[in-house]
């Protein structure tokens, strides 16, 4: 028997920490604790936009499950639909949007995940406390090694 006991975590449908990320309520399923990954269920409503950015530490992955999401990268624009996977390696510039006409949905994974979770929690706290501006997003992102633009 292992001296270190780690419980397996299970979540029911809809379970997890709900965070407001730039106007979309994502549900965090894994927070990256103990060096693990961040994983979230991410609705992408029509008109939603995450500006191009890059991560100094994390790589980020997106698996589209419904609708279409347009990704903006240095390699150009790419429309991803159900079953498509997008991988943004550490340091790569990427952003995404849903120009419509239908809502979309995706699973987002980041590794390592702990600081990524804290970044999203900071965005959520600011949005709920006083609303969030593009300048707020840029300032909070910089604290976590994320460069907007």
CORCORUR-V400652 format. One record per residue. SS is DSSP state (alpha for helix, beta for strand, coil for the rest). PHI is phi in radians with two decimals (999 if undefined). Layout:
SS,PHI  SS,PHI
This chain:
coil,999  coil,-1.33  coil,-1.21  coil,-1.66  coil,-1.78  coil,-2.15  coil,-1.37  coil,-1.33  coil,-1.78  coil,-2.20  coil,-2.23  coil,-1.37  coil,-0.95  coil,1.50  coil,-1.34  coil,2.27  beta,-1.56  beta,-1.61  beta,-2.23  beta,-1.47  beta,-2.01  coil,0.99  coil,1.75  beta,-2.05  beta,-1.50  beta,-1.63  beta,-2.02  beta,-1.40  beta,-1.77  beta,-2.43  beta,-1.74  coil,1.46  alpha,-1.09  alpha,0.96  alpha,1.43  coil,-1.43  coil,-1.64  beta,-1.59  beta,-2.47  beta,-2.44  beta,-1.55  beta,-2.16  beta,-1.21  beta,-2.22  coil,-1.18  coil,-1.01  coil,1.58  coil,-1.19  beta,-2.59  beta,-2.00  beta,-1.14  beta,-0.96  beta,-2.75  beta,-2.44  beta,-1.89  coil,-1.24  coil,-2.01  coil,-1.55  beta,-1.78  beta,-2.27  beta,-2.28  beta,-2.31  beta,-2.14  beta,-1.40  beta,-1.91  beta,-2.59  coil,1.19  coil,-2.31  beta,-2.16  beta,-1.68  beta,-1.76  beta,-1.92  beta,-2.32  coil,-1.08  coil,-1.47  beta,2.01  beta,-1.53  beta,-2.43  beta,-1.61  beta,-1.95  coil,-2.04  coil,-0.89  coil,1.57  coil,-1.41  beta,-2.17  beta,-2.16  beta,-2.03  beta,-1.92  coil,-1.10  coil,-0.85  coil,1.51  coil,-1.44  coil,-1.46  beta,-2.76  beta,-2.70  beta,-2.69  beta,-2.71  coil,-2.23  coil,-1.32  coil,1.78  coil,-1.59  coil,-2.11  coil,-1.07  beta,-2.20  beta,-2.64  beta,-2.66  beta,-1.80  beta,-2.00  beta,-2.20  beta,-2.34  beta,-2.48  coil,-1.14  coil,-1.88  alpha,-1.10  alpha,-1.19  alpha,-1.09  alpha,-1.06  alpha,-1.14  alpha,-1.03  alpha,-1.13  alpha,-1.11  alpha,-1.13  alpha,-1.07  alpha,-1.07  alpha,-1.03  alpha,-1.13  alpha,-1.06  alpha,-1.35  alpha,-1.37  alpha,-2.60  coil,1.45  coil,-2.25  coil,-1.91  alpha,-0.98  alpha,-1.13  alpha,-1.08  alpha,-1.04  alpha,-1.09  alpha,-1.15  alpha,-1.13  alpha,-1.02  alpha,-1.03  alpha,-1.10  coil,-1.95  coil,1.29  beta,-1.94  beta,-1.78  beta,-1.52  coil,1.93
